[in-house]
Amino acid sequence: MPRAPTTADVFNAVAEPRRRAILDELARRGPRDVSRLVRSLHLSQPTVSKHLGVLRRVGLVSATAEGRRRLYRLNAAQLRPMHEWVSRFERFWTHQLDRIKQRAEGRAAAHRAEHTTRN
């Protein structure tokens, strides 16, 4: 089965790590122009521009002209379908974390008990 193009939907667009880095940067620092994204992410200008184009096509970022530059903003609401889908699996992570915590606490208690009997 052929792979869906990266411009097909939000899920495919964010599958690329550099696009996630751009989204992270916009989420943390607010609107940015391409040159600031290039500097902060240590990517080439053509690479950043290409990825911004994909993110725009799926609606994750928008651009507004400000003088001679274009400011890119995160459209976080477009991530909602992804959040809703991923949140269905949260109970598995929570359960797994609870099991890890229980094991660690059990080992710590056994270690304390062993240490206490030696002294």
N, C-alpha and C positions, 0 to 999 in steps of 0.2 A: 504494500500500500504506500503510495507516495506521501511524503511528509507535507503537512500544510505549510504554506508560505508564512514567513515571520510576520507578515503584515495582515494575516487573516484575522487574528483576534488578540486580546490582551494576554492570554495564556502563552501563546507562541511568542509574542513580543518580549515578554519578561523572561523567557527561557534563556536569553542571551545575557551573560554576566555583565558586559559593559553597559547594556541598557539598564540593568538593575542598578548599576553604580550611578548612572545619570539620574535615575529616579530618586535614589538615596540622597544624592547631592541636592537636588531640587527640594526634596522634603525637608532636609536639615537646614538649608541655607536660603531657601526662597528663590524667587525668580533670578535667573542667571542668563547672561548672553553666552554665545558659543566660546568666546575667548576665555572667559572665566572658567567655563567647564573644562576647556582644554588644559588650562593651567592646574586646576585642582585635581583633575583625574589623570593627568600625565598621558593623555592620548593625543593623537594628531587631530588637526582641525577637520580633515575630510572624514575621519572615523566618527568623531562626535556629531558632525552634521548628518552623516548617513544614519546613525542611530536615532538622532532626534527626528529625522524624517519618518522612520518606522513608528516611533512613539507618537508622533502627531497623527499618522494615518489611523492608528487604533484608538486615538482620543485620550491617551495618557498624559500628553502635554499639549499646551497651546502656546502660540507665539503672538506677541504684539510688538509692533514697531515703536521704537522709542528713539527718535532721531534717526541716525544711520544704523543703529543696531536693533536686533530683534531679541526681546526678552522671552525666555521660555519659562513657563509655569507648569507645575504639576497639577493635573486634574485627578486628584485622589479619589473622587467619587467613582471614577471609571474602574478602580480596583475593587470595588465592592463585590461584584460577582465572584472574583477570585477569592476574596476573603470569606464569603459565604460558603463557597465550595470547600476551601481548606479547613474552615472551622468545624466541618463535619467530622474531621479526623482528630480533633483536639483531645477527645476523650482517650484515644489510644496513647497519645504522648503523656497525658496526665497520669494514666494508669502505669505506664512504663516508668515515669519519674517516681511515682509512689513506690513501686517495687524496688527501684534502685535505692531510695531512701530507707526502706525497710531493711534491705540487705546491709547497707552501711551501718545502720543503727544496731542491727543484730551482731555484726562483726565487732563493732566498738564495744558492745556490752560483753561479748565473749572475751575480747582482749582485756577489758577491765577485770573481769572475773578471773581470768588466768593470771593476770598481774597481781591481783589481791591474794590468790592462793599461794603464790611464790613467796610473798613477803611474809 
